[in-house]
Amino acid sequence: MPDDKPEQSVGLEGQCRSGHAYLEDQKLLEQAAREAGNLALQFFNRDPKVWTKGNHSPVTEADIAVDRMLHERLLKARPDYGWLSEESEDNDVRLNKQRVFVVDPIDGTKAFIDGGTEWTISIAVVKDNRPVAAALYAPVRGEMYVASKSGGSMLNGAPLLCPNLASLEEARVAGPRQAIDKGPLARAGVIGYGFVRSLAYRLVMITTGSIDIALARQDANDWDLAAADLIVEEAGGLLRDKQNAVLSYNRVNTQHDCLYASCKPLGAQIAPLMPVLKFPSRR
């Protein structure tokens, strides 16, 4: 049984708690993401130490430093919340928490190492297996995306709304080339945008109209997706898996199937194609 008591909305105090708790978490995440971004920038373009993890992906001393800072900062503010991060050892304590921080200290570590600008700090609060507050910060680009459940999405304080493109023809798609350059999307006339090394940033690009469709191969994890998922949803877009299902977070298995993000009109056209798109497998 969860060790947290369920929220109640009784009287004025309860109404305030239920109506503003997600926004208060959003504000906390935004402040923490800015602090994390400033810390990461101290290592950026300064030849940070790099190691290779068991899954053959890189991790830098910046990832570790940001993870430690966020762990201390966030759990000090919300000691009853659970914790799931790419750079922390996982355990099943989070499964019994009502709310859980889901963190990627640096999403797009390869871009960070190479001096790219698209890497991000990705932080979400998940409740009942869905994100309810989010902050996604791209420090080099000076872009802060935030969202709260039923409270909308914003970029640097301005509301976000996904453009409603109606046709796949000439739609700009970012993701694995194998899924874009061959098969039904190619025949529909989409335009390949290229590969954006931060998956979280790739997903939220649809909210600004920078791209129209974002694709991801299988095995992305909760920390890659949770913050971007809420930002996309609150901007009126969709993030769905290969079976067109809404994503569920804070499960035992944190990995997900192939994914797409788009506005709703395009989603109706992409969903039937997802099972037949050829995505590269992870090494």
C-alpha positions in Angstrom: 0.0 0.0 0.0 1.3 3.5 -0.7 2.8 5.2 2.4 1.4 8.6 1.4 -2.1 9.7 2.4 -4.3 10.5 -0.6 -5.0 14.2 -1.2 -8.3 15.5 0.0 -10.3 18.4 -1.3 -12.4 19.3 1.7 -13.2 23.0 2.4 -11.2 26.0 1.3 -7.9 24.5 2.5 -8.5 21.3 0.6 -9.5 23.2 -2.5 -6.3 25.2 -2.4 -4.3 22.1 -2.0 -5.9 20.2 -4.9 -6.1 23.2 -7.2 -2.5 24.6 -6.8 -0.3 21.6 -5.7 0.7 20.9 -9.3 1.6 24.5 -10.0 3.7 24.7 -6.8 5.6 21.6 -8.0 6.0 23.2 -11.4 7.6 26.2 -9.8 9.9 24.0 -7.7 11.0 22.1 -10.8 11.6 25.3 -12.7 13.8 26.7 -10.0 15.7 23.4 -9.6 16.2 23.1 -13.4 17.7 26.6 -13.6 20.1 25.8 -10.8 21.0 22.5 -12.5 21.6 24.2 -15.8 23.9 26.7 -14.2 25.9 23.8 -12.6 26.1 21.9 -15.9 27.4 25.0 -17.7 30.4 25.0 -15.4 31.5 21.7 -17.1 30.3 22.5 -20.6 33.0 22.9 -23.2 35.6 22.3 -20.5 36.6 18.7 -21.3 34.6 17.0 -18.5 35.5 13.5 -17.4 33.6 10.9 -19.4 32.8 7.2 -18.6 30.9 4.5 -20.4 28.0 2.9 -18.6 26.9 -0.7 -18.9 24.5 0.1 -21.7 27.4 1.6 -23.7 26.0 5.1 -23.3 28.3 7.9 -22.0 28.0 9.7 -18.7 30.1 12.7 -17.6 31.1 14.2 -14.3 28.5 16.9 -15.1 25.7 14.3 -15.1 26.7 13.0 -11.7 27.1 16.5 -10.2 23.7 17.6 -11.5 22.1 14.4 -10.3 23.4 14.8 -6.8 22.4 18.5 -6.6 18.9 17.8 -7.8 18.5 14.8 -5.4 19.4 17.0 -2.5 17.5 20.1 -3.6 14.2 18.3 -4.6 14.0 15.8 -1.8 14.7 18.5 0.8 11.7 20.4 -0.5 9.5 17.3 -0.9 10.8 14.6 1.5 7.7 12.4 1.0 8.3 12.1 -2.8 9.9 9.1 -4.5 13.0 9.4 -6.8 13.8 7.9 -10.2 16.8 9.2 -12.1 19.0 8.0 -14.9 22.1 8.5 -12.8 20.9 7.1 -9.5 20.6 3.5 -8.5 16.9 2.5 -8.7 14.9 0.7 -6.1 11.3 -0.3 -5.5 10.6 2.4 -2.8 9.4 4.7 -5.5 6.6 2.3 -6.5 4.8 2.9 -3.2 5.1 6.7 -3.3 2.1 8.9 -4.2 4.4 11.3 -6.1 7.8 10.6 -7.7 10.5 12.9 -9.1 11.5 11.6 -12.5 14.9 13.1 -13.5 17.3 13.1 -16.4 20.2 15.3 -15.1 21.4 15.8 -18.7 19.3 14.5 -21.5 21.5 14.5 -24.6 24.8 13.7 -23.0 26.5 13.1 -26.4 25.5 16.6 -27.5 26.8 17.9 -24.2 30.2 16.2 -24.8 30.4 17.4 -28.4 29.6 21.0 -27.5 26.0 20.9 -29.0 23.3 23.2 -27.8 20.2 21.0 -27.6 21.0 19.1 -24.3 18.5 19.6 -21.6 17.7 19.2 -17.9 14.5 17.2 -17.7 12.5 17.0 -14.4 8.9 15.8 -13.8 6.6 14.9 -11.0 4.6 11.7 -11.6 1.4 10.9 -9.8 -0.8 7.8 -10.6 1.6 6.8 -13.4 1.3 10.1 -15.3 3.3 13.4 -15.1 1.5 16.3 -13.3 4.4 18.9 -13.3 7.3 19.3 -15.5 10.3 21.5 -16.3 12.6 21.1 -19.3 15.5 23.5 -19.6 18.0 24.0 -22.4 20.6 26.2 -20.8 22.7 27.0 -23.9 19.6 28.0 -25.8 18.0 29.8 -22.9 14.8 27.9 -23.2 12.7 26.9 -20.2 9.6 24.8 -20.9 7.2 24.2 -18.0 3.8 22.6 -17.6 1.4 21.5 -14.9 -1.6 19.2 -15.1 -4.6 21.1 -16.5 -2.5 24.3 -16.2 -1.1 24.5 -19.7 2.5 24.7 -21.1 4.8 27.6 -21.4 8.1 28.5 -23.0 9.9 31.3 -21.2 6.6 32.5 -19.8 4.6 32.5 -23.1 1.8 29.9 -23.6 2.5 27.0 -25.9 0.0 25.6 -28.4 0.9 22.9 -31.0 0.2 24.1 -34.6 -2.6 21.8 -36.0 -1.0 20.6 -39.3 -3.5 18.5 -41.2 -1.3 16.7 -43.8 1.8 14.4 -43.7 2.9 15.9 -47.0 5.9 18.2 -46.3 5.6 17.6 -42.5 9.0 18.0 -40.9 10.0 14.9 -39.0 12.9 14.5 -36.5 14.1 11.0 -35.4 15.8 7.9 -36.7 16.5 8.2 -40.5 15.5 4.6 -41.1 12.0 5.3 -40.0 11.7 8.5 -42.0 13.6 8.0 -45.3 12.0 4.6 -46.1 8.5 3.2 -45.9 5.1 4.9 -45.5 6.3 8.2 -44.1 8.6 8.7 -47.1 5.8 7.8 -49.5 3.6 10.3 -47.8 6.1 13.1 -48.6 7.4 14.0 -45.2 10.7 16.0 -44.9 13.5 14.7 -42.7 14.6 17.4 -40.2 17.6 15.4 -38.9 18.4 13.8 -35.6 18.1 15.8 -32.4 20.3 14.2 -29.7 18.2 15.2 -26.7 15.0 13.1 -27.0 13.1 15.3 -24.6 14.0 18.4 -26.6 13.0 16.6 -29.8 9.6 15.9 -28.4 8.8 19.4 -27.2 9.9 20.9 -30.6 6.5 20.0 -31.9 5.0 22.5 -29.4 6.8 25.5 -31.1 6.3 24.4 -34.7 10.0 23.8 -35.1 9.1 20.3 -36.3 5.8 18.6 -36.9 6.5 15.0 -35.8 9.1 13.6 -33.4 9.9 9.9 -33.5 11.8 7.7 -31.0 13.0 4.1 -31.2 12.2 1.6 -28.5 13.7 1.5 -25.0 13.5 5.2 -24.1 13.1 5.4 -20.4 10.8 7.3 -18.0 13.4 10.0 -17.4 13.7 10.7 -21.2 10.0 11.2 -21.6 8.0 12.2 -18.5 8.7 16.0 -18.6 8.3 16.3 -22.3 5.1 14.2 -22.3 3.3 16.7 -20.0 4.6 19.7 -21.9 3.3 18.2 -25.2 0.0 17.2 -23.7 -0.7 20.5 -22.1 0.2 22.2 -25.4 -2.5 20.2 -27.1 -0.3 17.6 -28.7 0.1 13.8 -28.4 2.8 11.5 -27.2 1.9 7.9 -27.9 3.6 4.5 -28.3 3.6 2.1 -31.2 0.2 0.8 -30.1 -1.1 4.4 -29.9 -1.4 4.1 -26.1 -0.8 6.8 -23.5 2.5 6.3 -21.7 2.5 5.0 -18.1 5.3 6.0 -15.7 6.8 4.8 -12.4 6.3 1.1 -13.2 8.8 -1.7 -12.4 10.0 -1.5 -16.0 10.8 2.0 -17.0 11.4 1.4 -20.7 8.9 2.1 -23.5 8.1 1.0 -27.0 8.7 3.1 -30.2 7.0 6.5 -29.9 5.7 9.4 -31.9 4.7 13.0 -30.9 2.6 15.3 -33.0 -0.4 17.5 -33.0 -3.7 15.7 -32.8 -4.7 15.9 -36.6 -1.3 14.4 -37.6 -1.6 11.8 -34.9 -4.6 10.3 -36.5 -2.5 9.7 -39.6 0.7 8.6 -38.0 -0.9 6.1 -35.5 -1.8 3.5 -38.2 1.7 3.7 -39.7 3.6 3.2 -36.5 3.4 -0.7 -36.4 5.0 -0.9 -39.9 7.7 1.8 -39.5 11.3 0.4 -39.5 13.0 1.7 -36.4 16.7 0.8 -35.7 17.3 -1.4 -32.7 19.5 -0.2 -29.9 23.0 -1.7 -29.7 
